[in-house]
Amino acid sequence: MKKIYGLKFLGLVAILAAALVFIGIDFVQGQVKIQKGKPPWTGKQKYTWSAVILEGFDIRGIEAARYDETLRGWVYEDLESNVNVNVEIRRAPFDDGVEMYWTRFTFEIFYPIQIDLEFDPYDAWFYPDTPDAQCLYPGGLDSGDPMSMLYFMRDSLHPHPEYDSVSFRINTDRSVNPDDIDYEQWTYLENLGFTTGIKTPPMTWGASTCEELNLSEFSSIEFGGDNDYGYFERIGPDTWIAVAGMEKGSPDAYSGPGTISEDDAWATDCYQICVVEQINKKKTRATYDAIFSAQGQFDIKFAILFIRTEI
C-alpha cells in the first residue's frame, strides 16, 4: 500500500478553508443536458452542489476532469451532464422497528466520465455457498480467481465502457433525531461510513425473453467502509469535507497488507443470470437471479469536498 508522503492533512484543510473564505469558489455553470444514464431531477432545489476529489489519496480524477489548482483536486458539478452531487437528511434503515435518520452525501458519475482507483488489494475469496462461483470482468481477467474483482477495481478506469456508473453514498451514523445529524448544525462528526456501487447497465424490465432482458455479461461491484471509517467536517459556510480511511490529524494510519483492522474496506461481487417464468400457457416473463460470488478486503483512503452554491 502506497504511503502518502509530504501530506500534512490539517495544513491542507486550513489551506482549503482559507481559500474558500478569501478567494471564493467560482464554478463554471454548464448547461444541463439530460443524457442516457443520468436521471432527471424532479424536485425543487435551493442549492446546486459540486464534489471535489482531493489529490494525494486513493481516488483520482483523470485528464478529462477539471483540475482546480487552489483546491488541489478534480471538480465535478451536479450541473454537468452525467454527474449527480447531492446532500440531504433522509430516512436510514430501521433499527429494531425504530425509525432512523442520517445525512447522506451522494456523488455519482456516469460513463463517459471516469475516475481512477489506486490501492493495493489484501485478499479475496469466493462465497463458500455459491457453487461454480465466478468473477466476470472485461479485460481478460481470470474468472476463476476472486482477486479479479480487486484487480478490476484497481487497474481499470471507472465506470469502464462496459459499465454504466459509479456512485458514492457517504453517510453519517444513524440517529432517531434528524437534528443530531443535521449537516447545517455540526462542525465535526465522526463515524463516517460509505458504500460505492460500480454498476453494469440497467436491464430492460417487462421482457419476455432473456435476449430482451439485456443482462450484462459482467459482474457489478459494491464496496465500502463501515461507520468508523472516517469523519466529516464543515470547513466553510458552504463547504463540507468527507474523509474516509483516516482519523482526524493523522496522515495515514495504514497498518500494512494482510492485517485486519477497523479501517479495512470490504468489496462484494455480484452477477445476474436470466430466469424465464411461465405466466400462463402462452406467455412467459424474463427475470433474473443475483449470484453473489466473491468477497474481498482492502484499504482505501480518500477525501472529497462537497460545496454548495445557492441557486
Solvent accessible surface area in square Angstrom, and as a share of the most:
residue,aa,sasa,rsa
1,M,31,0.14
2,K,87,0.37
3,K,103,0.44
4,I,29,0.15
5,Y,183,0.70
6,G,80,0.76
7,L,17,0.08
8,K,149,0.63
9,F,8,0.03
10,L,100,0.50
11,G,32,0.30
12,L,5,0.02
13,V,17,0.09
14,A,61,0.47
15,I,89,0.45
16,L,0,0.00
17,A,28,0.22
18,A,45,0.35
19,A,12,0.09
20,L,21,0.10
21,V,94,0.54
22,F,166,0.69
23,I,115,0.58
24,G,36,0.35
25,I,55,0.28
26,D,135,0.70
27,F,12,0.05
28,V,100,0.57
29,Q,95,0.42
30,G,35,0.34
31,Q,142,0.63
32,V,91,0.52
33,K,120,0.51
34,I,94,0.48
35,Q,85,0.38
36,K,193,0.82
37,G,27,0.26
38,K,18,0.07
39,P,76,0.48
40,P,86,0.54
41,W,147,0.52
42,T,131,0.76
43,G,39,0.38
44,K,209,0.89
45,Q,69,0.31
46,K,127,0.54
47,Y,49,0.19
48,T,14,0.08
49,W,13,0.04
50,S,6,0.04
51,A,0,0.00
52,V,0,0.00
53,I,0,0.00
54,L,1,0.00
55,E,51,0.23
56,G,36,0.35
57,F,4,0.02
58,D,3,0.02
59,I,0,0.00
60,R,84,0.31
61,G,6,0.06
62,I,38,0.19
63,E,177,0.80
64,A,98,0.76
65,A,21,0.16
66,R,92,0.33
67,Y,73,0.28
68,D,30,0.16
69,E,139,0.62
70,T,59,0.34
71,L,4,0.02
72,R,80,0.29
73,G,0,0.00
74,W,19,0.07
75,V,4,0.02
76,Y,3,0.01
77,E,11,0.05
78,D,23,0.12
79,L,42,0.21
80,E,56,0.25
81,S,25,0.16
82,N,7,0.04
83,V,0,0.00
84,N,25,0.13
85,V,2,0.01
86,N,35,0.18
87,V,9,0.05
88,E,58,0.26
89,I,60,0.30
90,R,100,0.37
91,R,158,0.58
92,A,6,0.04
93,P,77,0.49
94,F,120,0.50
95,D,56,0.29
96,D,144,0.75
97,G,63,0.61
98,V,72,0.41
99,E,63,0.28
100,M,22,0.10
101,Y,43,0.16
102,W,30,0.10
103,T,0,0.00
104,R,37,0.14
105,F,0,0.00
106,T,27,0.16
107,F,2,0.01
108,E,27,0.12
109,I,2,0.01
110,F,10,0.04
111,Y,84,0.32
112,P,86,0.54
113,I,39,0.20
114,Q,24,0.11
115,I,0,0.00
116,D,28,0.15
117,L,1,0.01
118,E,53,0.24
119,F,5,0.02
120,D,53,0.27
121,P,23,0.14
122,Y,29,0.11
123,D,72,0.37
124,A,8,0.07
125,W,103,0.36
126,F,55,0.23
127,Y,52,0.20
128,P,123,0.78
129,D,132,0.68
130,T,25,0.14
131,P,112,0.71
132,D,130,0.68
133,A,18,0.14
134,Q,70,0.31
135,C,1,0.00
136,L,42,0.21
137,Y,14,0.05
138,P,16,0.10
139,G,78,0.75
140,G,79,0.76
141,L,53,0.26
142,D,91,0.47
143,S,41,0.27
144,G,50,0.48
145,D,45,0.23
146,P,22,0.14
147,M,33,0.15
148,S,1,0.01
149,M,0,0.00
150,L,0,0.00
151,Y,68,0.26
152,F,1,0.01
153,M,0,0.00
154,R,77,0.28
155,D,95,0.49
156,S,24,0.15
157,L,71,0.35
158,H,0,0.00
159,P,0,0.00
160,H,39,0.17
161,P,78,0.49
162,E,83,0.37
163,Y,6,0.02
164,D,32,0.17
165,S,1,0.01
166,V,2,0.01
167,S,3,0.02
168,F,1,0.01
169,R,55,0.20
170,I,0,0.00
171,N,12,0.06
172,T,0,0.00
173,D,54,0.28
174,R,81,0.30
175,S,17,0.11
176,V,94,0.54
177,N,61,0.32
178,P,49,0.31
179,D,83,0.43
180,D,85,0.44
181,I,8,0.04
182,D,21,0.11
183,Y,26,0.10
184,E,69,0.31
185,Q,119,0.53
186,W,22,0.08
187,T,97,0.56
188,Y,75,0.28
189,L,41,0.21
190,E,101,0.45
191,N,63,0.32
192,L,0,0.00
193,G,4,0.04
194,F,5,0.02
195,T,30,0.17
196,T,0,0.00
197,G,5,0.05
198,I,0,0.00
199,K,77,0.32
200,T,24,0.14
201,P,57,0.36
202,P,93,0.58
203,M,27,0.12
204,T,66,0.39
205,W,176,0.62
206,G,80,0.77
207,A,6,0.04
208,S,42,0.27
209,T,56,0.33
210,C,51,0.31
211,E,148,0.66
212,E,91,0.41
213,L,1,0.00
214,N,94,0.48
215,L,39,0.19
216,S,27,0.18
217,E,130,0.58
218,F,31,0.13
219,S,0,0.00
220,S,33,0.21
221,I,5,0.02
222,E,73,0.33
223,F,0,0.00
224,G,0,0.00
225,G,4,0.04
226,D,96,0.50
227,N,58,0.30
228,D,69,0.36
229,Y,2,0.01
230,G,11,0.11
231,Y,4,0.01
232,F,0,0.00
233,E,25,0.11
234,R,58,0.21
235,I,18,0.09
236,G,13,0.12
237,P,94,0.59
238,D,53,0.28
239,T,4,0.02
240,W,0,0.00
241,I,0,0.00
242,A,0,0.00
243,V,0,0.00
244,A,0,0.00
245,G,0,0.00
246,M,6,0.03
247,E,105,0.47
248,K,83,0.35
249,G,39,0.38
250,S,32,0.21
251,P,55,0.35
252,D,33,0.17
253,A,46,0.35
254,Y,23,0.09
255,S,68,0.44
256,G,15,0.15
257,P,91,0.57
258,G,65,0.62
259,T,55,0.32
260,I,146,0.74
261,S,47,0.30
262,E,118,0.53
263,D,23,0.12
264,D,23,0.12
265,A,2,0.02
266,W,78,0.27
267,A,0,0.00
268,T,27,0.16
269,D,0,0.00
270,C,21,0.13
271,Y,20,0.08
272,Q,60,0.27
273,I,76,0.39
274,C,39,0.23
275,V,52,0.30
276,V,78,0.45
277,E,63,0.28
278,Q,117,0.52
279,I,85,0.43
280,N,80,0.41
281,K,199,0.84
282,K,197,0.83
283,K,117,0.49
284,T,41,0.24
285,R,118,0.43
286,A,5,0.04
287,T,32,0.19
288,Y,69,0.26
289,D,72,0.37
290,A,45,0.35
291,I,40,0.20
292,F,113,0.47
293,S,0,0.00
294,A,0,0.00
295,Q,62,0.28
296,G,4,0.04
297,Q,34,0.15
298,F,0,0.00
299,D,2,0.01
300,I,0,0.00
301,K,1,0.01
302,F,1,0.00
303,A,0,0.00
304,I,0,0.00
305,L,0,0.00
306,F,0,0.00
307,I,6,0.03
308,R,22,0.08
309,T,57,0.33
310,E,114,0.51
311,I,133,0.67
